[in-house]
Amino acid sequence: MEIVSIGNQTITEFVLLGFYGVAELSLPFFIVFMLIYASIIAGNMLIIVAVVSSERLHTPMYFFLANLSFLEILYTSTVVPKMLEGFLQEAAISVAGCLLQFFIFGSLATAECFLLAVMAYDRYLAICYPLRYPLLMGPKWCLGLVVVAWLSGFMVDGLVVALMAQLRFCGLNHIDHFYCDFMPLMSLACSDPSAALMTTFILSVVCLTVPFGLTLTSYARIVLAVLRVPAGASRRKAFSTCSSHLAVVSTFYGTLMVLYIAPSAVHSQLLSKVFALLYTVVTPLFNPVIYTLRNKEVHQALRRLLCIK
């Protein structure tokens, strides 16, 4: 792989190095991640089709899950294809393309943070206020929450990318990552990136800690409500569901917090890439399984859809 240094001349194209340190494993990695990517797309598409085609799934919970599945498809499709290209050949990307990739990926990641909080709040209302739930989570309120979640992501990351677009990039034209992430890009900036760094830090604190705090609060109240139920199968099932949800949510929020709020805690770029794989590949793979594909109603909808008796 050729790395070009162009001195103080402005860079017009980047090279994504990806996992260049394990070149001998490029083909096995390509096959593994291709299978994972195909599984993510197929699993989330099945959820969307099941929710849209079954009237029994036209409820707030499944409406939010269908949005999460659609978001996951866009989310992984922004990053993984370029990563797969890097396993086979040099993955070059223009500066404008790099900023666009970061904008779309960052916006979707932020939107997912808010959407996960909305989903936790929805479960809290359904379990703790079952009689008032249809009124509290009406169609207009559901649509409003989803629109706010999506728009918040694009507005927040739009501001960050607007500041990044003012920077000049020069020196080595390589990014030591498998996608255009914030910190690797900032390390290549010739002009002062302090405004972009500070803005990103503040927005990351708000957009990660607030939704994560709301999510934890919702699940804590759910657990307290479940504890009042006599021990039995229903109680065990509720605890199993909450624990699996929290495991995925904590992995997603936790890795983002480490990389965007406390990046100095990650002492090697390889470790940073491993953390990035957790929220770009691992959680999108587990979300369909954890949230939906274990659900009997979804299984029934898929059987009807596929005409399986």
Buried (B, 14 or more C-beta within 10 A) or exposed (E): EEEEEEEEEEBEEBBBBBBBEEEEEBEEBBEEBBEBBEBBBEBBBBBBBBBBEBEEBEBBBBBBBBBBBBBBBBBBBBBBEBBBBBBEEBBBBEBEBBBBBBBBBBBBBBBBBBBBBBBBBBBBBBBBEEEEBEEBBEEEEBEEBBEBBBEBBBEBBEBBBEBBEEBEBBBBBBBBBBBBBBBBBBBBBBEEBEEBBEBBBEBBEEBBBEBBEBBBBBBBBBBEBBEEEEEEEEBEEBBEBBEBBBEBBBBBBBBBBBBBBEBEEBEEBEEBBEBBBBBBBBBBBBBBEBBBBEBEBBBBBBEBBEEEE
